[in-house]
């Protein structure tokens, strides 16, 4: 891969955007490489958590200018096909059966902000800035809009999509785009500790939680949600992982999936 790197430490996979000279701007190749890397991580049973990060000063400046120039010369059908590849990346991250954590620093503009919103958890360095800048060049943040709207809410999305104003990490936290702001010297260790703790959770339970949130998160509470959630907990209680987890809890031992942890650490 030319524009990203992938590494693994224990059960944590690190996917790193690696175009620092161009502020990690997206083009079609980088989008394809990231999609492939996330799909591989999703299939890898040794991976429990994915951390999305970047080389250089910035998380990502959004779309690569040369890529945008090329898109301007394509037909509507060709542009739609290209947009669908970005949509595939966003949906792959959003539905990945593993926790996805974003490490955000510097600027996150346009599609990069959508990518952050597609992640499950986002940690930002204190000097990080954000912008939905598309309207400044006569476009809209269309493909990323479902993830942005879900993260910050419709009212806030109206403000920042329509104004293209830049906002800081503190406001991003208040909006729900970012979960925690850290000093630059501390953020890597904070993310590694957080990710390491998350790897100790039941992998099937994590996958089912993500699917549950996505399937009923916008549903009206009622008979349907009661039925769906009762079905899920019943299935999990009798599943192999659920049985092992419950038995380990009652026997005051660590469950089998925590192979890297000893008895004393778990209690």
C-alpha positions as CSV (number, residue, x, y, z in Angstrom):
1,X,0.0,0.0,0.0
2,X,1.3,3.5,-1.0
3,X,-0.8,5.9,1.1
4,X,-1.5,4.0,4.3
5,X,0.4,1.7,6.7
6,X,-1.1,-1.1,8.8
7,X,0.5,-2.5,11.9
8,X,-0.7,-4.6,14.8
9,X,0.3,-4.6,18.5
10,X,-1.4,-7.4,20.5
11,X,-5.0,-7.2,19.6
12,X,-4.9,-3.6,18.3
13,X,-4.6,-2.8,14.6
14,X,-3.3,0.6,13.7
15,X,-4.3,2.0,10.3
16,X,-2.3,5.1,9.5
17,X,-2.9,7.6,6.7
18,X,0.5,8.3,5.3
19,X,0.5,11.2,2.9
20,X,1.9,13.9,5.2
21,X,3.3,16.0,2.4
22,X,-0.3,16.5,1.2
23,X,-1.8,16.6,4.7
24,X,-3.2,13.1,4.2
25,X,-5.7,14.3,1.6
26,X,-8.0,11.7,0.2
27,X,-7.8,10.4,-3.4
28,X,-9.3,7.3,-5.0
29,X,-6.3,5.2,-4.3
30,X,-6.1,6.2,-0.6
31,X,-9.9,5.5,-0.2
32,X,-9.4,2.1,-1.8
33,X,-6.5,1.3,0.4
34,X,-8.3,2.3,3.6
35,X,-11.4,0.3,2.6
36,X,-9.3,-2.8,2.0
37,X,-7.4,-2.3,5.3
38,X,-10.6,-1.9,7.3
39,X,-12.2,-5.0,5.7
40,X,-9.1,-7.0,6.5
41,X,-9.2,-5.9,10.1
42,X,-12.8,-6.8,10.3
43,X,-12.1,-10.3,9.2
44,X,-9.0,-10.8,11.4
45,X,-10.0,-12.7,14.5
46,X,-6.8,-11.6,16.2
47,X,-7.9,-7.9,15.9
48,X,-10.2,-6.6,18.6
49,X,-9.8,-2.8,18.2
50,X,-8.8,-0.6,15.3
51,X,-7.1,2.7,15.7
52,X,-7.2,5.2,12.8
53,X,-4.4,7.7,12.9
54,X,-2.2,9.8,10.6
55,X,1.4,10.7,9.9
56,X,2.4,14.3,9.9
57,X,0.8,17.4,11.4
58,X,-2.8,16.9,10.3
59,X,-5.4,14.1,10.4
60,X,-6.6,14.9,6.9
61,X,-7.3,17.9,4.8
62,X,-10.1,16.1,3.1
63,X,-10.2,15.7,-0.7
64,X,-7.0,15.8,-2.7
65,X,-7.1,18.8,-5.1
66,X,-5.8,16.8,-8.1
67,X,-8.4,14.2,-7.5
68,X,-11.1,16.9,-7.4
69,X,-9.8,18.3,-10.7
70,X,-10.1,14.9,-12.3
71,X,-13.6,14.5,-10.9
72,X,-14.7,17.8,-12.5
73,X,-13.9,16.3,-15.9
74,X,-15.9,13.1,-15.5
75,X,-19.6,12.4,-16.3
76,X,-22.3,12.4,-13.7
77,X,-22.3,8.6,-13.8
78,X,-18.6,8.4,-13.3
79,X,-18.8,10.9,-10.4
80,X,-21.5,8.8,-8.8
81,X,-19.4,5.7,-9.0
82,X,-16.5,7.5,-7.5
83,X,-18.7,8.9,-4.7
84,X,-20.0,5.4,-4.0
85,X,-16.4,4.2,-3.3
86,X,-16.2,6.9,-0.6
87,X,-19.6,5.8,0.7
88,X,-18.3,2.3,0.9
89,X,-15.3,3.4,3.0
90,X,-17.6,5.3,5.4
91,X,-20.0,2.4,5.8
92,X,-17.2,-0.1,6.2
93,X,-15.8,1.9,9.1
94,X,-19.3,2.5,10.6
95,X,-20.3,-1.1,10.5
96,X,-17.0,-2.8,11.3
97,X,-17.5,-5.6,13.8
98,X,-14.7,-4.1,16.0
99,X,-14.4,-0.9,18.0
100,X,-12.8,1.8,15.8
101,X,-11.0,4.7,17.6
102,X,-9.9,7.9,15.8
103,X,-6.8,9.8,16.9
104,X,-7.3,13.3,15.6
105,X,-4.8,16.0,15.3
106,X,-4.3,19.2,13.3
107,X,-6.9,19.8,10.6
108,X,-9.8,17.5,9.8
109,X,-11.7,19.0,6.9
110,X,-14.5,17.7,4.7
111,X,-14.5,14.0,4.2
112,X,-12.0,13.6,7.1
113,X,-14.7,14.9,9.5
114,X,-17.1,12.4,8.1
115,X,-14.6,9.6,8.7
116,X,-14.2,10.7,12.3
117,X,-18.0,10.6,12.8
118,X,-18.1,7.1,11.3
119,X,-15.7,5.9,14.0
120,X,-17.0,4.6,17.4
121,X,-14.8,6.8,19.6
122,X,-12.7,9.9,18.8
123,X,-9.8,11.3,20.8
124,X,-8.5,14.7,19.7
125,X,-5.4,16.7,20.4
126,X,-6.1,20.0,22.0
127,X,-5.1,22.0,18.9
128,X,-7.3,20.0,16.4
129,X,-9.6,22.0,14.1
130,X,-12.6,20.8,12.1
131,X,-14.5,22.1,9.1
132,X,-17.3,21.0,6.8
133,X,-15.9,23.2,4.0
134,X,-17.7,21.8,0.9
135,X,-20.1,24.7,0.3
136,X,-17.1,27.1,-0.1
137,X,-16.4,25.4,-3.5
138,X,-20.0,24.9,-4.5
139,X,-20.4,21.4,-3.2
140,X,-22.2,19.6,-0.3
141,X,-20.9,17.1,2.2
142,X,-23.3,14.7,0.8
143,X,-21.7,11.2,1.2
144,X,-20.6,12.0,4.8
145,X,-23.8,13.7,5.9
146,X,-25.5,10.7,7.5
147,X,-22.5,10.2,9.8
148,X,-22.1,13.9,10.6
149,X,-25.8,14.3,11.3
150,X,-25.9,11.3,13.6
151,X,-22.8,12.5,15.5
152,X,-23.7,16.2,16.0
153,X,-27.5,16.3,15.4
154,X,-29.5,17.9,12.7
155,X,-29.6,21.4,14.2
156,X,-25.8,21.6,14.6
157,X,-25.3,20.0,11.1
158,X,-27.3,22.8,9.6
159,X,-25.0,25.4,11.2
160,X,-21.7,23.8,10.2
161,X,-22.7,22.5,6.8
162,X,-24.1,25.8,5.7
163,X,-21.5,28.1,7.3
164,X,-18.3,26.1,6.6
165,X,-16.9,27.7,9.7
166,X,-13.9,26.2,11.4
167,X,-14.4,24.9,15.0
168,X,-12.0,23.7,17.6
169,X,-11.6,20.5,19.6
170,X,-13.5,21.9,22.6
171,X,-16.6,22.7,20.5
172,X,-16.2,19.4,18.7
173,X,-16.5,17.6,22.0
174,X,-19.6,19.6,22.9
175,X,-21.1,18.7,19.6
176,X,-20.4,14.9,20.0
177,X,-17.9,14.7,17.2
178,X,-15.1,14.1,19.6
179,X,-15.3,12.2,22.9
180,X,-12.2,13.4,24.7
181,X,-9.5,16.1,24.2
182,X,-6.0,15.4,25.3
183,X,-2.6,17.1,25.3
184,X,-0.5,16.1,22.4
185,X,2.1,14.5,24.7
186,X,-0.5,12.3,26.4
187,X,-2.9,11.4,23.6
188,X,-1.1,8.3,22.3
189,X,-0.7,6.7,25.7
190,X,-4.3,7.5,26.5
191,X,-5.6,5.9,23.3
192,X,-3.4,2.8,23.7
193,X,-4.6,2.3,27.3
194,X,-8.2,2.8,26.2
195,X,-7.9,0.4,23.3
196,X,-6.1,-2.2,25.4
197,X,-8.9,-2.1,27.9
198,X,-11.5,-2.5,25.1
199,X,-9.7,-5.6,23.7
200,X,-10.7,-7.4,26.9
201,X,-14.4,-7.3,26.0
202,X,-16.2,-10.2,24.4
203,X,-15.7,-9.9,20.6
204,X,-19.1,-11.2,19.7
205,X,-20.7,-8.9,22.3
206,X,-19.0,-5.9,20.9
207,X,-20.1,-6.8,17.4
208,X,-23.7,-7.3,18.5
209,X,-23.7,-4.0,20.5
210,X,-22.7,-2.1,17.4
211,X,-25.4,-3.8,15.3
212,X,-27.9,-3.2,18.0
213,X,-27.2,0.6,18.2
214,X,-27.3,0.9,14.5
215,X,-30.5,-1.1,14.1
216,X,-32.7,0.5,16.8
217,X,-30.9,3.8,17.5
218,X,-33.5,5.8,15.6
219,X,-36.5,3.6,16.3
220,X,-39.4,4.8,18.5
221,X,-39.4,2.9,21.8
222,X,-42.2,0.4,21.8
223,X,-43.2,-3.1,21.1
224,X,-40.7,-3.5,18.2
225,X,-37.7,-2.4,20.3
226,X,-38.8,-4.5,23.2
227,X,-39.0,-7.6,21.0
228,X,-35.7,-7.0,19.2
229,X,-33.8,-6.4,22.4
230,X,-35.3,-9.3,24.2
231,X,-34.4,-11.6,21.3
232,X,-30.8,-10.4,21.3
233,X,-30.2,-10.8,25.0
234,X,-31.8,-14.3,24.9
235,X,-29.5,-15.3,22.0
236,X,-26.4,-13.9,23.8
237,X,-27.2,-15.6,27.1
238,X,-27.2,-19.0,25.4
239,X,-24.3,-18.3,23.0
240,X,-20.9,-19.9,23.5
241,X,-19.4,-16.5,24.4
242,X,-22.2,-15.6,26.7
243,X,-22.1,-18.9,28.5
244,X,-18.4,-18.6,29.0
245,X,-18.6,-15.0,30.2
246,X,-21.4,-15.7,32.7
247,X,-19.7,-18.9,34.0
248,X,-16.3,-17.1,34.4
249,X,-18.0,-14.2,36.3
250,X,-19.8,-16.6,38.7
251,X,-16.6,-18.7,39.1
252,X,-14.5,-15.5,39.6
253,X,-12.1,-16.2,36.8
254,X,-11.2,-14.5,33.6
255,X,-13.1,-15.6,30.5
256,X,-11.3,-17.5,27.8
257,X,-11.1,-14.7,25.3
258,X,-8.9,-12.7,27.6
259,X,-5.9,-14.9,26.8
260,X,-3.4,-12.1,27.5
261,X,-4.6,-11.4,31.0
262,X,-3.9,-13.4,34.1
263,X,-6.3,-14.3,36.9
264,X,-5.1,-11.6,39.4
265,X,-5.3,-8.8,36.8
266,X,-8.9,-9.6,36.0
267,X,-10.3,-9.7,39.5
